């Protein structure tokens, strides 16, 4: 018999995601907080956007906050793309290493 510790992110009584590490759970919870704040901010805009679209857009922006931050600081789209490609390849390597272990 083994004992596993799981960290569960719960929002409004709904289980959103389960993680093996507290660090990952905290990062996801923080991203959800950012998505909520972005959603409220988008609702204040004069644009006529449906709630589903606002939720999807705010979640996307929160997931890609580093790229968005670079763009807002005047970074080029090309530099953002290369950064995202590097992150994807690093993630693939990490998954391959984790699967091999």
ZIPE-V314947 format. One record per residue. N is the residue number from 1. PSI is psi in whole degrees, 0 to 359 (999 if undefined). OMEGA is omega in whole degrees, -180 to 180 (none if undefined). NEAR is the number of other C-alpha atoms within 8 Angstrom. Layout:
BEGIN
N_PSI_OMEGA_NEAR ; N_PSI_OMEGA_NEAR
END
This chain:
BEGIN
1_139_179_2 ; 2_157_178_3 ; 3_128_179_4 ; 4_136_175_4 ; 5_129_178_5 ; 6_142_178_8 ; 7_122_-175_10 ; 8_130_175_10 ; 9_120_-178_11 ; 10_131_177_9 ; 11_125_179_7 ; 12_40_179_4 ; 13_4_-179_5 ; 14_129_178_6 ; 15_120_-177_9 ; 16_314_-176_8 ; 17_152_178_8 ; 18_137_-177_10 ; 19_158_178_10 ; 20_341_-179_8 ; 21_147_179_8 ; 22_323_-179_8 ; 23_315_179_6 ; 24_319_179_9 ; 25_317_178_14 ; 26_319_179_8 ; 27_319_179_8 ; 28_319_178_9 ; 29_319_178_9 ; 30_321_178_8 ; 31_321_177_10 ; 32_322_176_10 ; 33_315_179_8 ; 34_317_179_9 ; 35_319_177_14 ; 36_314_180_10 ; 37_318_178_8 ; 38_321_178_11 ; 39_315_178_12 ; 40_320_179_8 ; 41_317_179_8 ; 42_326_179_9 ; 43_334_179_8 ; 44_349_-177_6 ; 45_159_179_6 ; 46_358_-179_4 ; 47_146_178_4 ; 48_91_-177_4 ; 49_134_179_7 ; 50_153_-177_6 ; 51_320_179_6 ; 52_320_180_6 ; 53_319_178_8 ; 54_316_-180_12 ; 55_314_180_10 ; 56_315_-179_8 ; 57_316_-179_9 ; 58_323_177_13 ; 59_318_178_11 ; 60_314_-180_9 ; 61_321_179_11 ; 62_320_178_12 ; 63_327_-176_7 ; 64_36_-175_8 ; 65_325_-179_8 ; 66_316_178_6 ; 67_317_179_9 ; 68_318_179_9 ; 69_318_178_8 ; 70_316_179_11 ; 71_319_-180_11 ; 72_336_177_7 ; 73_7_176_6 ; 74_10_178_6 ; 75_156_-180_9 ; 76_157_178_8 ; 77_326_179_7 ; 78_319_180_6 ; 79_327_178_8 ; 80_315_-179_12 ; 81_317_-179_8 ; 82_324_178_8 ; 83_317_180_8 ; 84_323_178_9 ; 85_321_177_8 ; 86_319_180_8 ; 87_320_179_8 ; 88_317_-179_8 ; 89_323_176_8 ; 90_321_-180_8 ; 91_319_179_8 ; 92_319_179_8 ; 93_317_-180_8 ; 94_317_179_8 ; 95_318_179_8 ; 96_319_179_8 ; 97_316_180_8 ; 98_320_-180_7 ; 99_329_-180_6 ; 100_335_-177_5 ; 101_999_none_4
END
